[in-house]
Amino acid sequence: MLALIIALVVFAAVALLVASLVRPRVSLTEVRIQTLRQQVASGDLSELALPFSDRILRPTIRGFGRGLANMLPANFLAGIQKSLIMAGSSTTASTFVTFWAVCTGLFAFLGIVALAALGGASAQGFLGLPVMGAIGFSLPLMWLKTTVGSRQKLIVKNLPDAMDLITTCVEAGLGLDAALAKVSEQMKGPLAKELSQMLREVSMGRLRREALSDLGQRTGVEELISFVNAVIQAEQLGVSIGHVLKVQSDQMRTHRRQRAERLAHEAPIKMMFPLVLCIFPAFLLVILGPAVIRIGQQMMT
């Protein structure tokens, strides 16, 4: 237990030293106090009437997140922000980093509490601390990866039907924007939301090829990126959009059939593990159980 206390003291000292080195010359708390004094002196008490969470808690969390984000590489933060966009979340990278740090610290604290409750320092207990910290470190990343994967699967699942509807609308005489708007109205899910966002950007004056390119980058789905590139090239070369959409629709139907066949071929391999772990032991118990009982009875007699 003494070693645990010494380790916590050393960690706190190092954390305070790092915080003092990276702290700005003018403290944010001092700036905040000075701002509140000026507001009180001028009679503007509107900010003081805000709830405690909006006035104190959220600015503190945002400041902590910005401090952590400044310590991380820019490429790493850009990757996190891209994953958050692909997951359909409006959370910023600094907020996610804050949640990540809080989750890691919470699990490490739970490990310390469990170590103290189980009766002091031991090799197994100290080994459990990094394990708990690793669990807290991995959970936010696993959540983000799972959210991105499930969203991309929904987009891939809805994409062939959306392509058929777009092709039908274009062949019926509608323009590409009107066909995309019809799809966003008739369908539900992340694909419809992404199409609606793209159409809003176009209506605000952005070029359609740029909005379509961002649509593919936001989702990260290869089939959708291929469709976007085909439409952009058709517009640049003057090719008929209807013909391009028909070819893309046929290709996506083929890809969905091939994906279903691949999953069907993988099913026997995936069923092997539950068969071996769950069903075969029960069969062995039913078949060999009576024989084992009879052999035991004969040996006892």
C-alpha positions as CSV (number, residue, x, y, z in Angstrom):
1,M,0.0,0.0,0.0
2,L,2.9,2.3,0.7
3,A,4.3,1.8,-2.8
4,L,0.9,2.7,-4.2
5,I,0.8,6.0,-2.3
6,I,4.3,6.8,-3.4
7,A,3.4,6.1,-7.0
8,L,0.3,8.4,-6.8
9,V,2.4,11.2,-5.2
10,V,5.0,11.0,-7.9
11,F,2.4,11.0,-10.6
12,A,0.7,14.0,-9.2
13,A,4.0,15.9,-8.9
14,V,4.9,15.1,-12.5
15,A,1.4,16.2,-13.7
16,L,1.7,19.5,-11.8
17,L,5.1,20.1,-13.2
18,V,3.9,19.5,-16.8
19,A,0.8,21.7,-16.2
20,S,3.0,24.5,-14.9
21,L,5.3,24.3,-18.0
22,V,2.5,24.3,-20.5
23,R,0.3,26.9,-18.7
24,P,0.0,30.2,-20.5
25,R,1.5,33.4,-19.0
26,V,-1.9,34.8,-18.3
27,S,-4.1,32.3,-16.5
28,L,-7.5,31.6,-18.0
29,T,-9.1,31.8,-14.5
30,E,-7.7,35.3,-14.1
31,V,-9.0,36.4,-17.5
32,R,-12.4,34.9,-16.6
33,I,-12.5,36.7,-13.2
34,Q,-11.5,40.0,-14.9
35,T,-14.3,39.6,-17.5
36,L,-16.9,38.9,-14.7
37,R,-15.7,42.0,-12.8
38,Q,-16.2,44.2,-15.9
39,Q,-19.7,42.8,-16.5
40,V,-20.7,43.4,-12.9
41,A,-19.3,47.0,-13.1
42,S,-21.2,47.7,-16.3
43,G,-24.4,46.1,-14.9
44,D,-24.6,43.3,-17.5
45,L,-25.6,40.3,-15.5
46,S,-27.0,38.2,-18.3
47,E,-24.1,35.8,-18.3
48,L,-24.4,35.3,-14.5
49,A,-28.0,34.2,-14.9
50,L,-26.9,31.2,-17.0
51,P,-27.0,27.7,-15.4
52,F,-23.9,26.4,-13.7
53,S,-23.3,23.9,-16.4
54,D,-23.3,26.5,-19.2
55,R,-21.3,29.0,-17.2
56,I,-18.7,26.9,-15.5
57,L,-18.8,23.2,-16.4
58,R,-18.8,23.3,-20.2
59,P,-16.1,26.0,-20.5
60,T,-13.9,24.1,-18.2
61,I,-14.4,20.9,-20.1
62,R,-13.7,22.7,-23.4
63,G,-10.6,24.3,-22.0
64,F,-9.3,20.9,-20.8
65,G,-10.0,19.4,-24.2
66,R,-8.2,22.1,-26.0
67,G,-5.2,21.6,-23.7
68,L,-5.1,17.9,-24.4
69,A,-5.6,18.5,-28.1
70,N,-2.6,20.9,-28.2
71,M,-0.4,18.1,-26.8
72,L,-1.3,15.6,-29.5
73,P,-0.1,15.6,-33.2
74,A,-2.1,17.4,-35.8
75,N,-2.3,14.3,-38.0
76,F,-3.7,12.2,-35.1
77,L,-6.4,14.8,-34.4
78,A,-7.3,15.1,-38.1
79,G,-7.7,11.3,-38.2
80,I,-10.0,11.4,-35.2
81,Q,-12.0,14.2,-36.7
82,K,-12.4,12.3,-40.0
83,S,-13.6,9.2,-38.1
84,L,-16.1,11.3,-36.2
85,I,-17.5,12.8,-39.4
86,M,-17.7,9.3,-40.9
87,A,-19.6,8.2,-37.8
88,G,-22.1,11.0,-38.4
89,S,-21.3,12.6,-35.1
90,S,-21.1,16.4,-34.6
91,T,-18.6,16.0,-31.8
92,T,-15.3,17.8,-32.2
93,A,-11.9,16.1,-31.9
94,S,-11.1,18.0,-28.7
95,T,-14.3,16.8,-27.1
96,F,-13.7,13.2,-28.1
97,V,-10.1,13.5,-26.7
98,T,-11.5,14.8,-23.4
99,F,-14.0,11.9,-23.2
100,W,-11.1,9.6,-24.1
101,A,-8.9,10.9,-21.2
102,V,-11.8,10.9,-18.7
103,C,-12.7,7.3,-19.6
104,T,-9.1,6.2,-19.2
105,G,-8.7,8.0,-15.9
106,L,-12.0,6.6,-14.6
107,F,-11.1,3.0,-15.3
108,A,-7.6,3.6,-13.8
109,F,-9.3,5.0,-10.7
110,L,-11.6,2.0,-10.5
111,G,-8.6,-0.2,-10.6
112,I,-7.0,1.7,-7.7
113,V,-10.2,1.5,-5.7
114,A,-10.4,-2.2,-6.4
115,L,-6.8,-2.7,-5.4
116,A,-7.4,-0.8,-2.1
117,A,-10.6,-2.8,-1.4
118,L,-8.9,-6.1,-2.0
119,G,-6.4,-5.6,0.7
120,G,-3.3,-3.7,-0.3
121,A,-0.4,-4.0,-2.7
122,S,0.4,-7.2,-4.6
123,A,1.9,-8.1,-7.9
124,Q,-1.4,-9.2,-9.3
125,G,-3.0,-5.9,-8.1
126,F,-0.4,-3.7,-9.7
127,L,-0.7,-5.7,-12.9
128,G,-4.4,-5.1,-13.0
129,L,-3.9,-1.3,-12.9
130,P,-2.5,-1.0,-16.5
131,V,-5.1,-3.6,-17.6
132,M,-7.9,-1.4,-16.4
133,G,-6.2,1.7,-17.9
134,A,-5.9,-0.2,-21.2
135,I,-9.6,-1.1,-21.1
136,G,-10.6,2.5,-20.6
137,F,-8.2,3.6,-23.3
138,S,-9.6,1.1,-25.8
139,L,-13.3,1.6,-25.2
140,P,-13.8,5.0,-26.9
141,L,-11.7,3.8,-29.9
142,M,-13.8,0.6,-30.2
143,W,-17.0,2.6,-30.0
144,L,-15.9,5.0,-32.7
145,K,-14.7,2.2,-35.0
146,T,-18.0,0.2,-34.4
147,T,-20.1,3.3,-35.1
148,V,-18.3,4.0,-38.3
149,G,-18.5,0.4,-39.5
150,S,-22.3,0.1,-38.7
151,R,-23.0,3.4,-40.5
152,Q,-21.1,2.4,-43.6
153,K,-22.9,-1.0,-43.7
154,L,-26.2,0.8,-43.7
155,I,-25.1,3.1,-46.5
156,V,-23.9,0.1,-48.5
157,K,-27.1,-1.8,-47.9
158,N,-29.3,1.2,-49.1
159,L,-27.1,2.3,-51.9
160,P,-28.4,-0.1,-54.7
161,D,-32.0,0.7,-54.0
162,A,-31.1,4.4,-54.0
163,M,-29.3,4.1,-57.3
164,D,-32.3,2.4,-58.9
165,L,-34.6,5.2,-57.7
166,I,-32.1,7.8,-59.0
167,T,-31.9,6.1,-62.4
168,T,-35.6,5.8,-62.7
169,C,-36.1,9.5,-61.8
170,V,-33.5,10.7,-64.3
171,E,-34.9,8.5,-67.1
172,A,-38.4,9.9,-66.3
173,G,-37.1,13.4,-67.0
174,L,-35.9,14.8,-63.7
175,G,-32.5,16.4,-63.2
176,L,-29.8,14.9,-61.0
177,D,-30.5,17.3,-58.1
178,A,-34.2,16.6,-58.2
179,A,-33.6,12.9,-58.4
180,L,-31.3,13.1,-55.4
181,A,-33.9,15.1,-53.5
182,K,-36.5,12.5,-54.3
183,V,-34.2,9.8,-52.8
184,S,-33.6,11.8,-49.7
185,E,-37.3,12.3,-49.2
186,Q,-38.4,8.7,-49.9
187,M,-35.6,6.8,-48.0
188,K,-34.4,6.9,-44.4
189,G,-31.1,6.4,-42.8
190,P,-27.6,7.8,-43.1
191,L,-27.5,7.8,-46.9
192,A,-30.6,10.0,-47.0
193,K,-29.1,12.4,-44.4
194,E,-25.9,12.7,-46.4
195,L,-27.7,13.4,-49.6
196,S,-29.8,16.1,-47.9
197,Q,-26.7,17.7,-46.6
198,M,-25.1,17.7,-50.0
199,L,-28.2,19.2,-51.6
200,R,-28.3,22.0,-48.9
201,E,-24.7,22.8,-49.7
202,V,-25.5,23.0,-53.5
203,S,-28.5,25.2,-52.8
204,M,-26.2,27.6,-50.8
205,G,-24.1,28.1,-53.9
206,R,-21.4,25.5,-53.6
207,L,-20.3,23.7,-56.8
208,R,-22.0,20.3,-57.2
209,R,-18.8,18.4,-58.0
210,E,-17.3,19.7,-54.7
211,A,-20.4,18.8,-52.7
212,L,-20.4,15.3,-54.3
213,S,-16.7,14.9,-53.6
214,D,-17.2,15.8,-49.9
215,L,-20.2,13.4,-49.8
216,G,-17.9,10.5,-50.7
217,Q,-15.2,11.6,-48.3
218,R,-17.6,12.0,-45.4
219,T,-18.9,8.4,-45.7
220,G,-15.8,6.6,-46.7
221,V,-17.8,4.0,-48.7
222,E,-16.0,2.8,-51.8
223,E,-19.1,2.2,-53.8
224,L,-20.4,5.7,-53.1
225,I,-17.0,7.2,-53.9
226,S,-17.0,5.4,-57.2
227,F,-20.5,6.7,-58.0
228,V,-19.5,10.3,-57.2
229,N,-16.3,10.0,-59.3
230,A,-18.4,8.7,-62.3
231,V,-20.9,11.5,-62.0
232,I,-18.2,14.2,-61.8
233,Q,-16.4,12.7,-64.8
234,A,-19.7,12.5,-66.8
235,E,-20.3,16.2,-66.1
236,Q,-16.8,17.2,-67.1
237,L,-16.8,15.1,-70.3
238,G,-20.4,15.7,-71.3
239,V,-21.5,12.1,-71.1
240,S,-25.2,11.3,-70.6
241,I,-25.9,11.1,-66.8
242,G,-28.7,8.5,-67.4
243,H,-26.3,6.1,-69.0
244,V,-23.7,6.5,-66.3
245,L,-26.4,6.0,-63.6
246,K,-27.6,2.8,-65.3
247,V,-24.1,1.4,-65.4
248,Q,-23.4,2.3,-61.8
249,S,-26.8,0.7,-60.7
250,D,-25.9,-2.5,-62.5
251,Q,-22.5,-2.6,-60.9
252,M,-23.8,-2.0,-57.4
253,R,-26.4,-4.8,-57.8
254,T,-23.6,-7.1,-58.9
255,H,-21.5,-6.1,-55.9
256,R,-24.4,-6.7,-53.5
257,R,-24.9,-10.2,-55.0
258,Q,-21.2,-11.0,-54.8
259,R,-21.1,-9.7,-51.2
260,A,-24.1,-12.0,-50.3
261,E,-22.4,-15.0,-51.9
262,R,-19.2,-14.3,-50.0
263,L,-21.1,-14.1,-46.7
264,A,-22.9,-17.4,-47.5
265,H,-19.6,-19.1,-48.1
266,E,-18.2,-17.7,-44.8
267,A,-21.2,-19.0,-42.9
268,P,-20.0,-22.6,-42.4
269,I,-16.7,-21.5,-41.1
270,K,-18.4,-19.1,-38.7
271,M,-20.7,-21.8,-37.5
272,M,-17.8,-24.1,-36.7
273,F,-16.9,-22.3,-33.4
274,P,-20.4,-22.4,-31.8
275,L,-20.7,-26.1,-32.9
276,V,-17.4,-27.0,-31.3
277,L,-17.8,-25.0,-28.1
278,C,-21.5,-25.5,-27.4
279,I,-23.1,-28.3,-29.3
280,F,-20.4,-31.0,-29.6
281,P,-19.8,-31.1,-25.8
282,A,-23.5,-31.7,-25.2
283,F,-23.5,-34.5,-27.8
284,L,-20.5,-36.1,-26.1
285,L,-22.2,-35.8,-22.7
286,V,-25.4,-37.5,-24.0
287,I,-23.6,-40.2,-25.9
288,L,-20.8,-41.0,-23.5
289,G,-22.6,-40.1,-20.2
290,P,-24.5,-43.5,-19.8
291,A,-21.4,-45.5,-20.7
292,V,-19.3,-43.6,-18.1
293,I,-22.0,-44.2,-15.5
294,R,-22.1,-48.0,-16.3
295,I,-18.3,-48.3,-16.2
296,G,-18.2,-46.6,-12.9
297,Q,-20.9,-48.8,-11.4
298,Q,-19.1,-52.0,-12.6
299,M,-15.8,-50.8,-11.2
300,M,-17.4,-50.1,-7.8
301,T,-18.9,-53.6,-7.8
